[in-house]
Amino acid sequence: MFPSLRLKAVLFSLCLLSRLAYGQGLSPRAYVISPIHSNAITLTYNLQDGNIVFDSSVPITGSRGRIGTETATLFHTFNFFDRSANINLSLPYSIGHFQATVNGEPIELYRSGLNSTIVRLSVNLFGAPAMTPAEYMKWHQKLVIGASLTVSTPTGQYNPALLVNVGNNRWAFKPEVGVSRRWNRWYLDAYGAVWFFTPNNNFYRNAPGSTGPNRQTQNPMGVVETHLSYDVKTRLWFSLDANFWYGGKTSLNGVQAITTLQSNSRIGGTASIPIGKHQSLKFSYSDGTYTTFGGDYQTVSAAWQYSWLGRPN
């Protein structure tokens, strides 16, 4: 169906559509401090819709994608050697629709299934010791420096006979350092991170001309992110968000895919609205400002959160 080397490379580029979420996230207040034994359950719906950008030399036109993801997240804070720390566990389910015209031939793809489970561990390094609720009420934030490690696991739905999958069949690791500073009602935070990817050693075994398992690799990708937010009152705040990511060239069996270097950025806004003592809603919107390769998506998300204090019994 796709006999030429160029179209094999096009197919390989198309397989990346389900993997371009790395780096695109905008997460204001990711290093916010909470008292120990704080807990939260968050249900989020995230919709990405827009064009998919390829190099002009690739014979693809009319490329679009729409990805809806429902995510359940569990959050818990704890004392880590007298420093404030927290852990997040996220389980997403994604549904994706993709369409494009490749060398004059229309292609449509649909995928649905569990995505990669994600675990994030964050520890405060400066500015906030582990605090009880009573101690936290007396604390006033100034400069806070934290570090985190995000791990994306190879647990998503994956079939090596398919070119495009929901899961990635690999591990990904993102060490990050974050800095935040509060001035009365204003809150500024910035993060710097690098994504590292392990190989997928069982990639698309049905590729034209393939004689066995294929090895897919991806170079590291750097990410910077910044947010400026304003507190209207307790738990009611708004923020302006922006990021930039660079890198992530991808290869198949040691041969680099056509122009897969990502040099992209996004800008958006977030609103958090309390609805009672334990519940809150969060809404966000973002759009691509500069995209060299990948999803030039408009992204809308809505989240419901229930939070409480107390250690597990």
N, C-alpha and C positions, 0 to 999 in steps of 0.2 A: 504493500500500500504506500509505503514511504521509502522508495529504493535509494534515493540519493543521500550522500553524506550530509548535505545541507539540511535535508528534511529530518534526518536522524537527530541532528543538533537542535532543530526546531522542536522536535518531540521532547528532547531532553530539557530544553528551556521551558516548555509547557509543564513539565512535571514539577517545576519549581513553584508553580502558582500556589500550591497548598502549603508552601514553606516560607512564604515571604512575610509572614507576620512577625518574624524575629526583627526587633529593632523598631517596629512601628508603634508600640504601645506608648501611651502617655499616662503617667501615674503620679499625679500631684500628691504631696504629703506622704510619700512612701516611707519616710523616716520619722513620721510623727511619733511622739512619745506617749505611751499609755502606762498606767500603773500595772504592777504585776498581777497575774491571774485575770487580765481582761480577755474577753472572748467575743467572737463575732461569727455569724454565719451570713454570707453574702450570696445572693443569686443575681447573676448579671446576664443580660442579653446584649450582644454586640453584633451590629450589622455593618459589613464593609461592601461598598458597591462602587464600581467605576471601571476605568480603562486599565489595561495591562500594557506596560511599555516594554517594547523590545527594540533592539538596534535596528536602524533603518535598512540595513542590508539583509535582514531576515524577512522572508516572504510571508508576513503575517499582517492581516488587516482586520479591523473591526473586533479586536480582542477586548472582551469584557469579562468581569467576574463579579459574583455576588456571593458572599460568605456570611452565613448567620451562625453565631456561636453562643450556646447557652453554657454558663459556667457556674458551678457550685464551689464556694471557697470557705474553708474553715480557718480561723485566725485565733492564735493564743499567744499571750505574752508571759514571760517568765524571767527569773533572776539567773543571769549567766555570769558567774564570778563577780557579783555585785554590780553588774552593768545591766541596763535595760535591754531586753532581747525579745524577739517574737518569731513565730513560725507560721507560714501560710501553706495550706495544701489546697490545690485547685484541680478540679476535674471538669474538663470541657467536653461538650458534644457539638460537632460542627456539621453544617449542611452547606455544600458549595455547588454553585452553578457556573459553568464557564462556557464561553462561546468565542469562536474566531474563524476567520477564513484563512486557510493555509494553502498558499500556491493555487488559489482559486477554488479550493474545496472547503465547504463549511464543516466545522467540527463543533460538537456540543458535548460537554461532560457534566455528569452529576455524581456527587459523592456525598455520603452521609454516614456518620459513625462517631465513636468515641475518639477524641483527640488525645494528645500526650498529656499525662498527668504531670503537673508542675509543682515543685516544692521550693519554697523560698525561706531561707534563714537569714535574719537580720539582727545585728548586734550594734549597740551604741558604743562608740569608742571615746567620745569626749562630750561633756556637757549635760549628761543625764544618767545618774546612777539608777539602779533598780529601786523603785519606790512603791510603798503601800498606797492605797487610795488617800489616806490622811496626809501622807507626805507629799503626794502629787498635788493636792489642793493648795499647798503652800509654795510650790515650785513655780518659778517664772522662767520661761525659756529665753535664752539668748542664742549663742552659737552652739549648734549640735553637729557632730560628725559621726557618721555611721558607716558600716560596711555590711554587705549582704552577698549571699551566694544563691543564685537561682539555678535549679536543675530541672531540665525537661527530659522526661524519661521515655524510653522506646515502648510505651504501652498503648499507643494509639492503634486504631484499626489499620492493618497493613496486609496487602496481598502482593507478593513479588511478581505475580503474573500481570499486574496492572501498572500502567505508567504513572498515573496520578493516584495518590492515596491520601486519606485523612491523616494517618500517622506517618512518622518519618523513619521508623526502624533504626533509630540511633539515639545516642545521648547528646545533650547540649548543656553547656555550663556557662553561666554568666556571673563572674565576680564583679562587684560594683562597689564604689565609694560614693557616699552622698553627703552633702553639706546643706544645712538649713539654718536660717537666721530669722528671728522674729523681731519686729519693731511695732509694739502695741498691737494694732489690728492687722498689720501687713506681715506677710510670711513669704520668704524667698527660699526656694530650694533648688539645688542643681545636683546632677548625678553624672558620673562617668563610668563606663563599663566596657567589657569586651565579651562577645559571644565566642565560645570555642565549641567545635562540633566533632564528634567521633565519626568514623566512616559508616556508611550503610553498605555492608558487604553482600547484600542480597537484593540489589537494585534491578528491577525490570528485566527478569530473566528471559522474557519473550521479545526483547529488542531485536529488530532486523539485523541479521548477521551475527547475533550473539551465539557463543558456543558454550556458555556456562554462566555462573553467577557473575554479576557486574559489580564493581566497586565504585560507589559514589562518595566523593569527598568535597568538603567545603572549607575555604580559608576562614580564619577568624574575622570577626566583624566588630568594629568599634562603634560605640553609641554614646552620645551626650544628650542630656535632657535637662530642661529648666522650666520652672513654674513660679509665677508670681500670683499670690492669692490674698484675699481680703476677707476678714471675719466680720460679718454683719452683727452676729451675736453667737453665743455658744452653739457649735455644731451647724451653724448656717454660714456657708462661705462660698466664694466664687473664685475661680482662678483662670489665668491665661497660661497656655501650655505650648511648648515647642520642643522639637528634638531634631537630631541629625545623626545618620548612621552611614558608615563607609566600610566597604570591604565585601567579604562573602563570595569571592569568586568560586565557582563550582566546577569540578572536573569529573569525568567518567573514565575509569580505567587509566588514569593518568593524563588524559587528554582534556584540556580545558574547554568548557562549553562556550559557545559564542557569546561574547560581551555580557557576562553575568556579573560584572562588578557593580555593586550597588553604591550609589552616592545620592542619598535621598533625604528629604526632610519633611516634617509635618508641623502644623500649627493648629491650635484649637482652644477650646474652653470647657470648663467643668463647673457644675453647681452641685452643692450638697445641701439637702433640705431635711431637717429633723421632722419626724411625725410622731411625737410622743417621747417618752423617757428612754425607750430601748430601741426605737426604730428610726431609720432614716432612708431617704431616697437620694440617689446620685445620678445625674444626667451629664453626658459629655458629647461633644461634636468635634471632629477634626477633619482636616483636608490636607492633601499633599501640596506643598509649595514648590518642590523641586524633585523630579524623579528621573533617574537615568535608566533604571531597569526595575521591573516589578510592578506591583499593584499601586496604581495612582488612584487610591480609593478615597471616597468620602466615608467617614465612619461615624456612626451614631450608636450610643450605648445607654442603657438604663439599668440601674441596679437597686435592689432592695436589701437592706442590712438590718439584722437584729443583733444587738450587742448586750452583754451582761458581765458582771463581775463575779468571780468566785472560782476557786480551784476545783478540779474534778474530785468527786467523792471516792 
